Amino acid sequence: MKNSAYQNPLTGRYASKEMSFNWSPQKKHATWRRLWLALAQSEKELGLNISDKQIEQMAAHLDDIDFDAVAVKEKELRHDVMSHIHVFGTQCPAAMGIIHLGATSCFVTDNTELIQLRDGMKIISAKLLHLIKIMSEFVDEYKDMPVLGFTHYQPAQLTTLGKRFTLYIQDLLFDFEHLQIEIEKLPFRSVKGTTGTQASFMSLFNNDSEKVKALEKAVAEKMGFDNIIAVSGQTYTRKIDFNIMSVLSSIAQSAYKMTNDIRLLANLREIEEPFGKSQIGSSAMAYKRNPMRSERVCSLARYVMSLPANAANTHATQWFERTLDDSANRRIVLPEAFLGADVILSLLININTGLQVWPNVIARRVAAELPFMATENIMMAAVKAGGDRQELHEAIREHSMDAARKIKEEGGDNDLLERLKGDKHFANIADQIDGLVNPVEFVGRAPEQVTDFLENQIKPLLKKYASELNLEAEEINV
């Protein structure tokens, strides 16, 4: 029956084709075959009796995998790697006897996962960079627009819209830098043997350590790695998984922070995420304009943020050179962490490309709160004009309390400035009061901070990775 089986929503509904393919059976098992080819080629180069014909047959069948035949074989053998070896061997019969020569299953499984981790991080890196670029354009455009700041979600001193969004970019910048470190230092397992001692390869090469080391290096280079893990058991240390999960969790944290704020601002009607002309916000309340993309980011981010604890437990509970209780777990956790992060970044790109800013709503909220914040400036001007500081302070206190009471009890506008203009204590500066309440004068260095941040942090980054930004971002239905 069509659609009768469970489908993972990350691949079926949300994730990009690029990331979905990275964790697909095709990518996984075609990489196994490439590893077997790299191993055979390198063993031949170092003097083992492997023929050109065997290499040519293997190279001719890297991608045409008969998954049905593998499934039949696995029912018989109850071993996924051996099943693939047998099916690969039937396609290149001359090479059947030398496929997987000297290797253990983790030669293909662990090395493939390291390749998928590397390629997955590169996909995340490109999207993260693209997101930072889009957001930097936004903060530059709005670096001078005063907005009401919030501490404890209570009105606070003014900032600017651009400055607020630099806080989000800075978090993402830290994530990007952390991600580059993980990409650059990621090691390859290469050829380590059943318990990490390389004993089988020592046997193949008559105890010639130099040839075994050369084999290890040659296989790694063929698969695109310069760095090889120094020591391993049967598997590479699962600490690597935890470190990478931590970076993805960090990206999810940054995403949650930003989109949670956007959800709050949407309630205030200051900023809203893109909303399609025919989009439905609620099945019952037709007027609603829900921040569904931001909510989806938060929903997925909570899941990705939870995964490092799983990876930590997997690493901590590995016995000696290996146990297999990591396998089923990691088949789920590794792909879903990357798929989740991929969807989150696609959504953030979409949201930040079409953010809607409502300047009049922002200005009205600033105007409603700024009179209270401006009272010190008004008092100082009145003192300079000959007023008594203590009397002025008491007058401002009384008028502030009355204005606040009117707002709360009657739902009226903030009339503090009008009250002060009509008070005899402020008669000498009554015509100056409006000028003392210019929002631009209350944002401090916020615009300059944005400019400095873009010049010193973002522009050098975008220049360094300019070649990656030439790639067109994939269009994703979000």
N, C-alpha and C positions, 0 to 999 in steps of 0.2 A: 504494500500500500504506500502510495507516494506521501512523503513527509511524515511517515509514521515513526521514524527514529529521531532521537534527540540530536540536535545540532548545536554546536557551540556558538552562541551569539557573537562572540568576538570575531570569528571567521565568517559566519553566515550573515551578519548584519552590519558590523562596524569596521573591521580592520581593513587596511589597504591590501591590495593584491600583492604588493612587493613584500610586505611583512608576512602575509599569509603563506606565500610561496616559500619564504625562508624556513618555515617550520613544517613544510609539507612533506609527505612521504616521498614524493619525487625528488625533492632537493636532498633529503636525508640519504636515500638509498643510492642516488646517482653519485653522491659524495663518497659513499662507501666504495663504489666501484673506482672512483678516481684515486682514492687512497690505495686500493689494491694495485692499481696501475702504477702509481708513484712508487710503491714498495717494490714491485717487480722490476721496474725500470732501474731503480737505484741499486737493487741487488745485482742486476745484470752488469751495471756500470762498474761495480766493485768485484766482479769476477765470478759470480755464480753462474751455473750452466742454465741460462734462460735464453731462449731463441728470439730472434726478431719476429718470427711468425706468432709466437705466443703473445708478445707485446702488441703486435698489430691486431690480433683478434680481440684482445681486451679493449684496446682503444676504440675499436669499431662498435662496441656495445655498451657505452657508458650511460646512455639515457633510455634505451628501449627496454625497460624493465617489465617483465610479465608478472604483475602482482598477483594474478589469479594462480599462476603456477607456484609462486612463493607461498601463498596461503595453503595450497594443497600440501606442499612439502613441509610446512611448519606444523601442520596437523600430525604428520608422521614423526618428525624429528623433535618437536617441542623446543626448538631453538631457532630464534630469528636469524642470527648471523649465519649459521650453517645452512639454513634454508636458502638464503640469498646467495651464498657461495655455490651451492649446487645448481641453482637456476642460472647464475652467471656462467658457470662452467659448461652448461649445456649449450649456451650461445657461443662460447669460444672453447670448444673441446680440446684444442691443442694446449690450452693454458690451464685446464682443469687441475693438473697436478701441482702447479706452482702458485695458484691463487691463495693469498693469505699465508704465504710461506714464512714460518717463524713467528707469526703474530698470534695474539690472543684477541678475543672479541672486542676488548676495550680499545684495540688499535683503531677499529673503525667507529665504534660507538662514541668514545670519548673525544677522539680527534674531530669527528664530524660535529659533535656538540660545540667544541671550541670554535670551529669554523662558523657555525650558526650563531654563536654568541658574538663573534667578531663582526659578521655581516649584519646581524641585528643591531648592534651598537652603531654601526656606520649609518644605517637607515635612520635610527633615532637621532644621531648627531646632525644629519642633514636637515631633518625636520625642525630640530631645536634651533639650529642656526637660522633657518628661514623664519621661524616664529620671532626670534630676537630682532631680526631685521624689520619685520612688519611692525613690531611694537615700538621700535626705536623711531620709526616715522611718525607714529601716533604721539609719542611723548614730545617730539620736537614740535609738532603742530600745536599741542595744547600746553606747552611749558609755561605760558603766561596766564592761563585762565584760572582765576582764583576759585577755589572750592572750599566748602566748609570741611575742616578736618574733624576727625572723631578719635577720641580716646575713651575706652570703655563703652563705645558706641554712644557717647554723649558729645554734644557740640564742643569743639576745641578750637584752637587757633587755626587760622586759614593756612592752607597749602595751595598748590596748584594741581590741576588734573594731570598734567605731564609729570610733575614730581611724584605724585602718588603711583603712577604706573612705572616709574623707574625702580620703585621698590620691588615690583614683580619681576622686572627684567633682571635686576641684580641677582635675585634668587636663581633665575634660569641661567644666568651667566656662570654662577658658581656650579650649577649642575653640569653645564657644558664643559667647564674646565675639568671637573671630576671625571666626566665621561671620557675625555681625551686621554686622561691618565690611564684609565682602565683599558682603552683601546691600544695604547702604545705599549703597555707592559704585559698584555695578555700573552701567556706562553702557549706553545704547542706541546702536546704530550709526545708526539712522534712515536718512535719504537722503544718500548720499555719492557715488553715481555709480560709474563703472567703475574709476577709479583714485583715488577719494577727493577729486576736485577739484570735484564737483558741476556739471561742465560741461554735462551734458545738461539739468539743471534750470535752469541759467542761460539755456540756449537756449529752454526752454519759457516762461520768464517774462521774455524780452527783456532779459536781463542785469540784472534787478532783484535785487540781492543781498539786500535786506531781505525780499522775498517768498520767496526760497529759504531763508533762515534761518527765516522764519515757517513754511514748509512742514515743515522739519526738526523744529521744535518741536511742531507740530500733530500730526504722525504719532506722535512719541514719546509725547505726552500721551494720544492715543487708545489706545495700547498699554500705558499704565500706567507710563511712565517720566518722571521729572523730569530725570534726568541723561543727557546726550548726550556721547558720546566727542568730544573736541575735534578730533582729526584722525585720519584713517585712510587706509590704502591702499584697495584694493578690499575688503579684509576688516578687521574689527576686529583689533587686535593679539592674537596668540595668547598673549601674556603673561597675559591675563585667564584663559585656560583653566588655565595653570600655577598661578596664584594660588588658584583655586578647587580644583583637584586637590590642592594642598598642604593646604588646610583639611580635605578629606575624608580625606587621608592621615593628618593629625594625629588625627582622630577614630578612625581605624583603629588608630593606635598606642596611644591611650588604651584602646581596647577590648581590644587584644591584651594589654597589661600587666595589666589587671584579670582577664581570663578565664584567662590563664596562671597567675596566682596562685591563682585558684579551682581550677584543675586540680591544683595542688600541694597545696592544702588538702584537696581531695577524697581524694587519696592518704593524707593524714594522718587522714582521717575527721573533721575538725573542721567543715567546711562542705561541703555538696553542693548542686548545682543541682537544680531540680525533676526528679522522676523519676516517670513515669506508673505507675499500678498494674499495667498489663499491658505496660509497656515492656520490651523485650529489650535487655540490655546487650551480649551476645555470642551468636553463633549456636552456639558450642561450649561456652563457660563460662557456664552458666545463672546462676551466683551473681553475675556481674559487674554493676557499676553504673557504667558509663563516663560521664565528663562530656562527652557528645557535643555538647551545645549550645555549651559553651565551646570545644570543639575546632573546631566549625564556625566560630565567631567568629574564632578564630586563623587558620584556613585562609583565610577570606575576607579578613581583615585583611591578611595577607601580600600578597594580590593588589592590594588597593586601595593599600597602601603603596608598591607598585612603580610606580604610574601617573604620579606627577609627573615622573619621569625621562623618560617618553615625551612628556609635554606640553612639557617643557623642550627636548627635541630638535626637536619640531615647531616651536616658536617660533623656535629658533635657526636653523633651516634654511629659513625662508621668504625667498624672493628678492624684493628690491625691493617692488613694490606687491602682489604675491601670486604664489604657485605653487599648483598643484592637488594637490601631494603631501601636503597636510594633510588632504584631504577624506575619503578612505577610512579613514584612521587615526582621525580624530575621530568618525566615525560609530560606531566601536566603543568608543573610550576614554571619551568623555563619558557616554554612557548607562551603561556598565558601572561606572564610578566611582560614580555616583549610586545605581544599583541595588545595588551591593555595600555601600555605606554604609547604605543603607536597610535591607537585611537584617540587617546587623550591629546596628543600633540596635533593630530589632524583637526580635532574639535577646536583647540585653542587657536590654530591658524585661521579657521573659519570664523570664529567669534571675533578675533582681533582685526580681521580684514573688514568686517562690516559693523563694528561697534557704532551705535547711534548715541550721540551726545545731545543733550537738551539744554543749551546754554541759558535759556530764560528760566527754567526750573532751578538750575544751579544758582543763578543770580538772585532769584527770589529767596532761596534758602539762606544764602549768604547775607542778604539784606535783612532777613528776619533775626539773625543772630549777631551780626556785626556790631550793632549799636552797643550791646553790652560789653563787647571786647574793646570798643573804642573809647570807653568812658575815661580810661586813664589818660589817653591823649587829649581828650576834651578838658579834663581837669587841669592838666599841665598848661594848656593854652590859656585857660581862665586865670590860673595863678600868675602867668606872665603878664596878663592884662590887669593885674592889681587885685585879684581875688584872694580870699583867705582859704588856704588849703583845707583846713579842717571843716570849715563851713561848706565848702564845695563838695567834700567827700560825703558829708551827711546828706546834702541835697541829692547827690547822685544815688546814694544808697536808697533813699526813700522813693525816688522816682523809678529806680530799677525794680524795686519790690512791687510798686503799683503797676508798672508796665507788664511785669511777668505775671502778676495776678490776673490782669485783664486778658492776657493771652490764654492762660489756663482755664479761667472760670468762664469767660465769655467767648473764647475762640477768636478773639479779635487780633488785629495786626499789632506789631510791635511799634508803639508810638513814643518810645523813650526819647527819641531826638526832638520830637515836637514838644514834649514836656520840658526838656531842658531849654529849648529856645524860648519858651514862655516863662521861664524862671528868672527872677531878677538877678540871681547870683551869676547868671551867664549872659547877662544883657550885653556886656562889652564884646562878646565873641559870637553872638547869636548868628550873625551872617557868615561866620567861618565854620560853623558846626558841620554842615554838609560836606565841606571840603576835607574835614578831618576824618571823614568816614569813607574814604576811597579804598575799596578792597585791595587794590594793587599795592597800597602802602603797608599791608598787613601780611604779606606772604614771605617776608624776609628774603633770603637768597635762593628761594626755590627755583626761579627761572634760571639763575646762574648755575645752580647745582645741576640742573638738567643738561645745560650746555656743556659743563665740565664733564659730566658722566658720559655723554655721547662722544665728546672729543677724546677723552682719555681712556675710556673702557670699550666702547662699542665700535667706533670707527677703526681702531687698530685690529679688532677681532674680525670685522667684516672684510678688511683689506687682506688679512692673513688667509682667510678662507674664501676669497673671491671666486675661485674656480668652482667651488661647491655651489655657490649661489647662482651660477649660470644655469644650473639644472632647473627645469620647470617643475614646480610642485605638482604632485599628482592631484587631479580633481577627485575628491571623495565626497560621496553623498552623506552629509551629516545633518 
